[in-house]
Amino acid sequence: MDLESKVKKMGLGHEQGFGAPCLKCKDKCEGFELHFWRKICRNCKCGQEEHDVLTSNEEDRKVGKLFEDTKYTTLIAKLKNDGIPMYKRNVMILTNPVPAKKNISINTVTYEWAPPVQNQTLARQYMQMLPKEKQPVAGSEGAQYRKKQLAKQLPAHDQDPSKCHELSPSEVKQMEQFVKKYKNEALGVGDVKLPGEVETRAADKNNLNNGDRGTSAAVGAMEDKSPDQKASQYSCYCCKLIMKEGDPAVYAERAGYDKLWHPACFVCCTCSELLVDMIYFWKNGNLYCGRHYCDSEKPRCAGCDELIFSNEYTQAEGQNWHLKHFCCFDCDCVLAGEIYVMVNDKPVCKPCYVKNHAAICQGCHNAIDPEVQRVTYNNFNWHATQECFLCSCCSKCLIGQKFMPVEGMVFCSVECKKKIMS
């Protein structure tokens, strides 16, 4: 395949959100253009989630595929035209009468996602217990937060080999087995309920199991308590604080119904972000988001952000990399055996560093090579040479000497400072 055909083929999968403005860089970004193997914009280096890309259909397809072949198939629907599973997220629309001067107007609030419970009052209570800036009201900061977390917590390339860059047949097979395993052993969706309802259900189940022999000790003990005591017996698994009576709690089936969380406490144990749409992964007594569960199981390439299924990969700067992806963050040249400099935790080749990132010498006004010594003071830099680190008045060399800094200038004495500053 020639280069032009290859670029055209890649372009087909890279049109999603093309040209969308960056919400972080604003006018500095020319518009979203996906890098051909990194999961970032080629123009501003921000992720797709930082751009104003309309991704609701794409995200619904991604979550639909995640729930396929699991016990959560009730949350998906397959389209007749292509058979692709789509996530049936629960959208909640609330209407509140608002008194006006002449008549009553209707104020409508749309939540782009809400817990899939029959009791809307319970769903509404759940939403009110979330921080205001994380409530997914259409057009709000909370809706943007949800969209960003869907992209971060549930990367499509953590479950779909077709979203990955040039996997071998062996790697595809390993990935499919890995996804099947986490769907069977870790994936879950939170359940919003009133704590009392869960205890009642547990009591009914015990009665069925025990016939007429009475309830379990735990439920029996509950019946002996006053209402105030009953409310205080539930505590959040995360913050350990007591649940208020009448407040909804989130349960995770994989954790067992003896554990419950405040809605705002149902977070990933690694990134502490609210678990988007209550989708969790349970492992060793902890809740994880999809990304950090996968990170706990497999190494992740710091270049392409994909999980590594190959036995051969490299480790550098405390991170893991596919061999072909240990590249300069600016020009994509391979860095194996080359000199590189870390800039914001990203490796950059020496030529790109000198061109784009190097500190400028206050003496000669040239870029300072990363391998040479320099003097740094208050964000000002000098080559550590007799030609550059000089008194700004008399040109005396200041290496190893006391000096007086003033706004990017350095002086050997009060007299020199007075001559220039007067």
C-alpha positions in Angstrom: 0.0 0.0 0.0 1.5 3.4 -1.0 1.7 6.3 1.4 -1.2 8.2 -0.1 -3.5 5.2 0.1 -2.4 4.5 3.7 -3.1 8.1 4.6 -6.6 8.0 3.0 -7.3 4.7 4.8 -6.2 6.2 8.2 -8.3 9.3 7.4 -11.5 7.3 7.4 -11.2 6.6 11.1 -9.8 10.0 11.9 -12.7 12.2 10.7 -14.5 12.1 14.1 -14.6 15.6 15.4 -12.2 17.0 12.7 -11.8 20.8 13.1 -13.6 21.0 16.5 -12.3 23.9 18.6 -10.3 23.1 21.7 -12.0 24.1 25.0 -8.7 24.3 26.7 -6.4 26.1 24.2 -9.2 28.2 22.7 -7.9 30.1 19.6 -4.4 28.7 19.9 -5.6 25.4 18.4 -6.5 25.4 14.7 -9.1 22.7 15.3 -9.1 19.0 16.2 -7.0 16.8 14.0 -6.3 13.3 15.4 -2.7 12.2 15.4 -2.3 9.0 13.4 -1.4 6.8 16.4 -1.4 9.0 19.5 -4.8 9.7 21.0 -4.3 13.5 20.9 -4.8 16.5 18.6 -1.9 17.0 16.2 -2.3 20.8 16.5 -2.5 21.4 20.2 -1.5 18.0 21.7 -4.7 18.0 23.9 -6.9 14.9 24.0 -10.2 14.6 22.0 -12.1 15.0 25.3 -10.8 18.5 25.6 -12.4 19.5 22.2 -16.0 20.4 21.5 -16.6 17.2 19.6 -20.2 15.9 19.4 -19.5 12.3 20.5 -22.8 11.1 22.1 -23.5 8.5 19.4 -19.9 7.4 19.5 -19.9 7.1 23.3 -23.2 5.3 23.3 -21.7 2.8 20.8 -18.6 2.4 23.0 -20.6 1.7 26.2 -23.0 -0.5 24.3 -20.1 -2.7 23.2 -18.8 -2.8 26.8 -22.1 -4.1 28.0 -22.4 -6.7 25.2 -22.2 -10.3 26.4 -22.7 -9.3 30.0 -25.6 -9.3 32.4 -26.2 -5.6 31.6 -27.7 -6.3 28.2 -30.9 -4.6 29.4 -29.0 -1.3 29.2 -28.3 -1.7 25.5 -30.3 -2.0 22.3 -29.1 -3.3 18.9 -29.9 -1.2 15.9 -31.9 -2.9 13.1 -29.8 -1.5 10.3 -26.3 -2.6 11.5 -26.8 -4.7 14.6 -24.4 -2.5 16.6 -25.2 -2.5 20.3 -26.1 1.0 21.6 -26.2 2.2 25.2 -29.7 3.1 26.3 -28.6 5.7 28.8 -31.5 6.9 31.0 -32.2 10.6 30.2 -34.2 12.4 32.9 -36.3 15.5 32.1 -37.7 17.4 35.1 -40.3 20.1 34.7 -40.8 22.7 37.4 -43.6 25.3 37.3 -42.1 28.8 37.7 -44.4 31.7 38.7 -44.2 34.6 36.2 -45.9 38.0 36.2 -48.9 37.0 34.2 -48.9 33.2 34.1 -46.9 30.2 35.2 -44.1 29.2 32.9 -42.5 25.8 32.9 -38.8 25.4 33.6 -37.4 22.2 32.1 -34.1 20.6 33.2 -32.7 17.7 31.2 -30.1 15.4 32.7 -28.0 13.7 30.0 -27.8 10.6 32.2 -29.6 9.6 35.4 -29.7 6.3 37.4 -31.9 3.8 35.6 -34.4 3.5 38.5 -38.2 3.4 38.2 -38.6 5.9 41.1 -37.8 9.3 39.6 -37.8 10.9 43.1 -35.0 8.6 44.0 -33.1 9.5 40.9 -33.7 13.2 41.6 -32.4 12.8 45.2 -29.3 11.0 43.8 -28.6 13.9 41.5 -28.9 16.5 44.3 -26.3 14.6 46.3 -23.7 15.0 43.6 -21.5 18.2 43.5 -23.3 20.8 41.4 -20.4 21.0 38.9 -20.7 17.2 38.3 -24.5 17.0 37.7 -24.9 16.2 34.0 -27.5 18.8 33.2 -27.5 19.4 29.4 -25.4 22.3 28.3 -23.7 22.7 31.8 -20.3 22.2 33.2 -21.5 18.9 34.7 -22.5 17.6 31.2 -19.0 18.5 29.9 -17.5 16.7 33.0 -19.4 13.5 32.2 -18.4 13.6 28.6 -14.7 14.0 29.6 -14.9 11.2 32.1 -16.5 8.9 29.6 -13.5 9.4 27.3 -10.9 9.1 30.2 -12.4 6.3 32.2 -13.6 4.1 29.4 -11.2 4.4 26.5 -12.5 2.6 23.4 -9.0 1.2 22.8 -9.2 -0.7 26.2 -11.9 -3.0 24.9 -12.0 -2.9 21.0 -8.9 -4.1 19.1 -10.1 -2.3 16.0 -9.5 1.0 17.9 -5.8 0.1 18.5 -2.8 0.8 16.3 -1.5 -2.2 14.3 -2.0 -5.1 16.8 -0.6 -8.5 15.7 -3.1 -11.4 15.5 -1.6 -12.8 18.7 -2.1 -9.4 20.5 -5.7 -9.2 19.2 -6.4 -12.7 20.7 -4.8 -11.7 24.0 -6.9 -8.5 24.2 -10.1 -10.3 23.4 -9.4 -12.8 26.2 -8.5 -9.9 28.6 -11.8 -8.1 27.8 -13.9 -11.3 28.2 -12.2 -11.9 31.6 -12.9 -8.4 33.0 -16.5 -8.5 31.8 -16.9 -11.8 33.7 -15.0 -10.9 36.8 -14.9 -7.2 37.4 -17.3 -5.0 35.4 -20.4 -3.8 37.1 -23.0 -0.9 37.2 -24.0 0.7 40.5 -27.5 0.3 41.9 -29.3 3.2 43.6 -31.5 2.2 46.4 -32.7 3.2 49.9 -30.7 1.2 52.4 -33.9 0.0 54.1 -35.2 -1.5 50.9 -32.0 -3.6 50.6 -32.4 -4.8 54.2 -36.1 -5.7 53.6 -35.1 -7.6 50.5 -32.4 -9.4 52.5 -35.0 -10.2 55.2 -37.5 -11.6 52.7 -34.7 -13.7 51.1 -33.7 -15.1 54.6 -37.4 -15.9 55.4 -37.6 -17.9 52.2 -34.4 -19.7 53.0 -35.2 -20.4 56.6 -38.9 -21.2 56.2 -40.7 -20.3 59.5 -37.5 -20.3 61.5 -37.3 -16.5 61.6 -35.0 -13.9 60.1 -31.2 -13.7 60.2 -29.5 -12.3 63.2 -28.5 -9.1 61.4 -32.1 -8.3 60.3 -33.5 -9.4 63.6 -31.2 -7.0 65.4 -32.4 -4.3 63.1 -36.0 -4.9 64.1 -35.1 -4.3 67.8 -33.8 -0.8 67.0 -35.6 2.5 67.1 -35.9 4.4 63.8 -33.0 6.7 64.8 -30.8 3.7 65.6 -31.8 2.0 62.3 -30.6 5.0 60.3 -27.3 5.2 62.1 -26.4 1.6 61.3 -25.5 2.3 57.7 -22.1 3.9 57.0 -20.5 4.7 53.7 -17.8 2.2 52.6 -15.6 5.1 51.3 -15.8 8.0 53.8 -17.1 5.9 56.8 -19.6 8.6 57.6 -23.2 7.6 58.7 -25.9 7.6 56.0 -28.8 9.9 56.6 -32.2 8.2 56.8 -34.1 8.7 53.6 -31.0 9.3 51.5 -30.3 7.0 48.5 -27.2 4.9 48.5 -25.2 3.3 45.7 -24.6 -0.4 45.9 -22.1 -2.5 43.8 -23.3 -6.1 43.3 -19.7 -7.4 42.9 -18.8 -5.9 46.3 -21.8 -7.4 48.0 -24.9 -5.7 49.3 -23.3 -5.3 52.8 -21.4 -2.3 51.3 -22.9 1.0 50.2 -21.7 4.4 49.2 -22.9 8.0 49.2 -23.6 9.0 45.6 -20.6 11.5 45.7 -18.4 8.8 47.2 -18.8 6.2 44.4 -15.4 7.1 43.0 -12.4 5.3 41.5 -9.8 4.5 44.2 -7.0 5.7 41.9 -8.1 8.9 40.3 -10.9 9.8 42.9 -13.2 10.8 40.0 -16.9 10.1 40.1 -17.5 6.7 38.4 -19.1 7.8 35.1 -22.7 6.5 34.8 -21.9 4.4 37.9 -19.8 2.0 35.7 -17.2 0.4 38.0 -14.7 -2.4 38.1 -14.3 -4.3 41.4 -10.9 -5.7 42.5 -9.4 -6.6 45.8 -12.0 -4.6 47.8 -11.7 -1.5 45.7 -13.7 0.4 43.1 -11.9 1.3 39.9 -12.8 3.2 36.7 -12.1 1.2 33.5 -8.8 2.9 32.8 -7.3 2.4 36.2 -8.6 -1.2 36.5 -6.8 -2.0 33.2 -3.7 -0.2 34.4 -3.7 -2.5 37.5 -3.7 -5.5 35.2 -1.6 -4.5 32.2 1.2 -2.0 31.3 0.0 1.0 29.3 2.0 2.6 26.6 2.7 6.3 27.5 3.0 7.0 23.7 -0.3 5.7 22.3 -2.2 5.2 25.6 -3.0 1.6 24.6 -2.5 -1.4 26.8 0.6 -3.5 26.0 -0.1 -7.1 25.1 3.4 -7.7 23.5 6.1 -9.4 25.6 8.6 -6.9 24.2 8.3 -3.3 25.4 10.6 -0.8 26.9 10.5 1.1 30.2 11.9 4.7 30.5 11.4 7.5 32.9 9.1 5.3 35.1 6.7 4.7 32.2 6.1 1.8 29.7 6.3 2.1 25.9 5.7 0.0 22.9 9.1 -0.2 21.2 7.8 1.6 18.1 6.2 4.3 20.2 9.1 5.5 22.3 9.3 8.6 20.0 9.8 12.3 20.2 6.6 14.0 21.3 7.2 16.8 18.9 8.4 15.2 15.6 7.7 11.4 16.2 11.2 10.3 15.5 12.2 7.1 17.2 14.3 7.7 20.3 16.0 4.3 20.8 19.7 5.0 21.3 19.2 8.8 20.9 19.6 11.7 23.3 16.3 13.0 24.6 15.0 15.4 27.2 11.8 15.0 29.2 9.4 18.0 28.8 6.2 17.8 30.9 6.7 14.0 31.3 7.0 13.6 27.5 10.3 12.6 25.7 11.6 15.1 23.2 14.6 14.6 20.9 17.5 17.0 21.2 16.9 19.0 18.0 13.3 19.6 18.9 14.2 20.5 22.5 16.7 23.1 21.3 14.2 24.4 18.7 11.0 24.4 20.8 11.7 24.1 24.5 15.3 25.2 25.4 15.9 28.0 27.9 17.3 31.1 26.3 20.6 32.5 27.7 20.3 36.1 29.0 23.9 36.7 28.0 24.1 35.6 24.3 20.3 35.2 23.7 20.8 31.8 22.2 19.2 28.5 23.2 21.0 26.6 25.9 21.9 23.0 24.8 20.4 20.5 27.3 23.9 18.8 27.8 25.8 22.0 28.8 25.9 23.5 32.2 23.8 26.6 32.9 23.1 29.0 35.8 19.4 29.5 36.6 17.9 32.1 38.9 14.2 33.1 39.1 13.3 31.7 35.6 16.3 33.4 34.0 19.1 31.4 32.5 22.7 31.8 31.4 25.3 29.6 29.9 27.7 28.8 32.7 30.6 30.3 30.8 33.0 33.2 31.1 31.4 34.7 28.0 27.8 34.7 29.2 27.4 34.8 33.0 28.8 38.3 33.4 28.1 41.5 35.4 25.6 43.5 33.3 27.6 46.6 34.0 31.4 45.9 34.0 31.3 42.4 32.3 33.2 40.8 35.2 32.7 36.9 35.1 30.4 35.9 38.0 30.9 32.1 37.9 31.6 31.1 41.5 31.1 34.7 42.7 28.3 36.4 44.7 26.0 38.4 42.5 22.9 40.7 42.7 20.0 39.8 40.4 17.6 42.5 39.1 15.0 41.7 36.5 17.1 39.4 34.3 20.3 41.4 34.9 23.1 40.4 37.3 25.6 42.7 39.0 28.9 42.1 40.8 28.4 45.0 43.2 26.1 47.7 44.5 28.2 50.3 42.5 27.6 48.5 39.2 23.9 48.1 40.1 23.5 51.9 40.8 25.3 52.8 37.5 22.8 50.8 35.4 19.6 51.4 37.4 20.1 55.1 38.0 
